[in-house]
Amino acid sequence: MSLKELAFNTFLLLYYNQVLGLSASYASFALLIALIVDALSDPVVGSFSDNFRHRLGRRHSLMYAASVPFAVCIYLLFSPLAAVADYLHVWLLIFALGTRLSFTFFAVPWNAMFAELSDDYKERSELISYRFAVGWVVGIVFVFSIYSFIFVASETYPQGQLNPVHYQRFALVLSLTVFAGAFLTTHLTRDQIPYLRQPPASLRRFSLPVLWEELGLAVKNRNFRVLIFAVLASAVVGGTNQALQIYMNTYFWDFSGEQLRWTAVTVLGGLLAFFTVLPLQNLLDKKYLLVTCAVAIMVVTMVPVTLRLLELAPANGTPGLVVMIVTAATISAYFATIALIMFTSMVADTLDVQEYETGLRQEGLFNSVMTFSSKATTGAGILIAGLIIDHVIGLPQGAQRAQITPEMIFRIGIVDAYVVPLFNVVWLTLVLQYSITRDEHKQIQHVLMQRRKPDTSIG
């Protein structure tokens, strides 16, 4: 869910480092451990879901069960007890791990279900577009609301995101919202259970040897391997960038909560993507559209900082600066949404090739391996961001605004705008090795549909 990602990628490191005073290196290392343990669970949950039997189906039963522990853990993550002040790194590790593990039992079946809703090359992108559209709409309301009503400025804390008092209310609102989102998305798709593919009666029950065998079959798929390595590389870059973004907005651009609330407008870029993604997909194969969007994001990311270095950007604190940053973020959101839709759709197409070659549908396993790869390397990205904050930028933990020097601010801008984005070249090169084309997928779907038809011949 987008709100969990917003909480983890935007506020969590800042909260423990700048608000609670935990070293960024310690905090990011705890988050890395939680991500690795969580990532190891993904293929297990994926295979378990693929082979699970229940009256509510193999997906929905797990999604229902995950809703409450997910909400409870994310609440405790952002509201540590005063008694654990000397053990914040332990508290962070325990509840970051609890949040991620409970979310895995929701997200892996949820992602797998989307690959089952349609077999059509074009319709898959359309369904995924609707899914992201809902996430964007919820995101804009949530972001605007928390900056308007929770992270408000005060005389002591002109930047409300640095006020420790606000996080108790944030934890409560966040936990209630994610519970409502998890429960409703599960319940509102319950009518699809009869139409989703279920494991055949002859399929073996889940076990670790079965999981190992299924993993072996999955990694033999060349396109799947390409996508895995692309995810590994992109997640390192993405994890580093996302962890640095709130530092960039707080210190480089000097935004208050009231100014940051306008970043919610970036949802307009995502919404525009939903109207244009299908026409664009008709012009380009998915991998080329994905690469084009990623390159565009790299360029747009560099523009605001470049303008500041050339002394062409509006001054901090002015409405013009807010307009410039929100405009750049909206353009990036447009391209990022199209790229996410294309990548998700490419994974679904790869599942068809897997069924064509092996006779197996492995939606849960494929999506969980992707999630595993993303989480493990996003954790590495967060650790890199923590090390950069402590040892490259030199930002002290629990810093007051007066302690932040111009040299620190300059280093934040250079790293965020130029150093980190350039590493996207690694995964873009990998994506270009993906080989499933529109025509090839059409032929594979034709063969699969013939196979699925019941045999009406008389022996």
Buried (B, 14 or more C-beta within 10 A) or exposed (E): BBBBBBBBBBBBBBBBBBBBBBBBBBBBBBBBBBBBBBBEBBBBBBBBBBBBEEEBBBBBBBBBBBBEBBBBBBBBBBBBEEEEEEEBBEBBBBBBBBBBBBBBBBBBBBBBBBBBBBBEBEEBBBBBBEBBBEBBBBBBEBBBBBBBEBBBBEEEBBBBBBBEEBBEBBBBBBBEBBBEBBBEBBEEBEEBBEEBBBBEEEEEEBEEEBBEEBBEBBEEBBBBBBBBBBBBBBBBBBBBBBBBBBBBBBBBBBBBBBBBBBBBBBBBBBBBBBEEBBEBBEEBBBBBBBBBBBBBBBEBBBBBBBBBBEEEBBEEEEEEBBEBBBBBBBBBBBBBBBBBBBBBBBBBBBBBBBBBEBEBBBBBBBBBBBBBBBBBBBBBBBBBBBBBBBEBBEBBBEBEEEEBEEEBBBBBBBBBBBEBBEBBEBBBEBBBBBEBEBEBBEEBBEEBEEEEEEEEEEE
